[in-house]
Amino acid sequence: MKVIVNEQTLELVFEKDLVASNLDEQTKTIKNSLKENTDVKKVSLNFENVKELDSLGINLVIATFKEADEKKKEFSIFNTSTSIKNLFHLFKLHTYFDIS
């Protein structure tokens, strides 16, 4: 995962699919990035390289959203494929944060 801090935004760029076999390292990176960048106002997840997403991947997204929300930070997901965007809409996650 690539971590980019631009002005007030923490962008987390996934380089692998969000499936059970890939989550341990990505979870650690997200947690560390949120701890190290407390001054940002927005957390954005870049899904440009994500082609597959399983239930544990969705749980990681929700947990990241909850942590950002607790710290009063904006949260969004972008560069999603049509199928992943449809999955987020199926779970009505678009009512909690922006998905594009």
N, C-alpha and C positions, 0 to 999 in steps of 0.2 A: 504494500500500500504506500502510495506517495502522499505526503502531508505538505500542504501549501498554506502559508499564512500570508494573506494579502490584506493590508490595512486592518479592517475589523472583522475579516472572515477567515474561518478555519475551513479549508477545503480538504476533504479526505477522498482521494482518488483510489477506488478499488481496482486492483490489477488482476484479480481472480474472481471467479464466480463466488457467490455467497451461499455456499453449501457446507454441510457439516464438516467435511474433510478439510476445509480451508479456513475455518473460523477462529481457531485458537490464536494464531498470530495476529489476525486482523482485529480481534477483540482487544488484545493487549495494546496494539497500536492506537486504537480509538481511545481507550481509557487513558493512556499516557498522554496523548495529544490534548485531550480535554483538561487534564490536570496541569499541563505545562502552559496552556494558552488561555488562562482565565480572563484575560483582558479583551478577547474577541467578543463581538456582539452577535455573530451569526455562525452557525455550523451548517456546512453544505456537504452532502454526499454526492460524489460524481460516479455515476453508474455506467460510464462509457464503455468499460470493459466487461461488464457483468452481463452474461447471457443466460445464466441459470440462477434461480433463487429458490431455496427450500424453506421449510417452516422454521428452521433454526436461523436462517438468514433473515427472515422476517422478524423474528424475535430480537436479533441483533439491531436491526433498524429501529424497532420500537423502543428498545432499551436506550439506544443513543438519543432518540427523540426525547424520551422522558428525562434523561440526565440534562440535556440542553434546556428543556423546558423548566426544570427545577432551578436552573441557574439563570433563568430569564433571558435566554438566548434564542434568537430566531433559528428555525430549522427548515431545511429544504433538501430535496433530492432532484438532481437534474441529469440529463443525458440518458434517460431510461429508454429501453426498447419498448415498442408497443405492447408486447406481451407482458412485460414486467409492470408497465404502467396500468394495464388492465387488471393485473393481479392486485396491485395496490388499491385500485378502485373497487374491486370485488370486496375487499376487506374494509372499505370505506376510510382508508387511511388518508385520502386526499382531504377529508374534513378536518384533519388535525394539522397538516403541513402541506406546503406546496410540492407538487410533483410535476416535473416537465421532462 
